[in-house]
Amino acid sequence: MLIMIRVLSNAAIEYDIKQDLRKEIEKNLQNVSMENRDLKISEDFLYENDNVHFLIIDNELQIVAGEYSDNVMEELQNLAIKNKTSHAVICDGEKYYVRDVRIQGSGIKNCLYIRGFIRKADADSSYRAIELISYLCIVGVLCIILICELFLSKRISTELKNMCQTAEQIGSNLDMSQRIKYNNQFKEIAVLAQANNRMLDRMEQTFQMQEQFTSDVAHELRTPVSVVMAQCQYARGKDIGREGYEEALEVIYRQSRKIEQIITQLLNFSRLDQDRVQLQEELLDLVEIVESVCESIQEKAQGGILLRLHMQDAVTVGDIGLIIIVVQNLVTNAIKFSEKGGQVDVSTGTEQDWVYVKVRDYGIGIEPEHLESIFRRFYQCDTSRNAEGFGLGLPLCEKIAQKHGGRIEVVSEVGKGSAFTLYLPQK
Ligand code: ADP
């Protein structure tokens, strides 16, 4: 950079010297004239002004007026004439700027010129101070920038070090409650820290959900496994006769089925979670699906619940096997949580860009504080009223809906019933 400044300032100085030279010659030119082929030099003519020296020469390089008492005089005198052109020459190892201007009125044959010249070293001296000051200013500014940069980089590296330390701590003790501390002085660092903290929030949430999930699975499996073990012990301990064995085997079978159902549901989840389930997309007629699901459920529902269908066209594209699971779950829940002799309304139709299946019951309803949680795995509002279920139906339904780009909405009032609606995008 300094070299560049030096080159540029040299070019600027050279330009300035040439301009000065030109101006001085122009001024002095007013003090000479040709009258009847005679050269008239007025008293104001200056042979030297501001380090610029003047000669009057003819076109054969003979000096007509002026002198320069220097040992380079001869060299300067013998330079070829270049009218109105300032140029640099080296004479006796020193740089000079020379300019010739023809004197107005001088004849073609006997042409006279003013030759002005200036020694660079003489001109330079007046520029050196300015150059030195500008160098000092530049060095000063560079020093200030350097100090600021050092200061800033130190502050930034301290902030980044803190971030790394927190990340290391979280990594080593898996304490997800820690967050990266930052101040708002450096916007980019604050943005980075906030993004990391948001990521930690999500990771903490996922960790907690995973811990909750593991404990829920263990809890759900423990009961049937304990029953199976108790029955085995009972049957092994004493002779309980054929009937006793059959009873024990029946209990073991029922509990094993429950375990199997839990495992199957969990596997379904994990496949859907890991995107291992490829949707077998085909044309879905929701009217047909609802009718066939309700028909088979109605046959099994001996509790006397009446399923009333209100069908309007609803066609889209999706995985028929998965959508059947959703409809089955919603209708089974509606029946499960209705009073005997009650009714359940199932309707289909379209709403803006969506097709829907709505299952409305007039059963026990859901307390508002439970509404957010019923889509959580293993969540049951009241286990005493639902011995058969294990809280995996609704989360599975929601996952399937989401896989199809849809959603499940629920409205419920305690004592008045609930309405679950599956919305799928219309295609
Ligand atoms: P479950 O196998 O226990 O039915 P779900 O995930 O399907 O599991 O439902 C979770 C919980 O949501 C149920 O245990 C129940 O408390 C509540 N629930 C679901 N559907 C209804 C409904 N139609 N009426 C009242 N409560 C319901």
Residues whose N, C-alpha, C, O or C-beta is under 5 A from the ligand:
A	BS01	ADP	N333 A334 F337 G365 I366 I374 Y379 Q380 C381 D382 N386 G389 F390 G391 L392 G393 L394 P395 S418
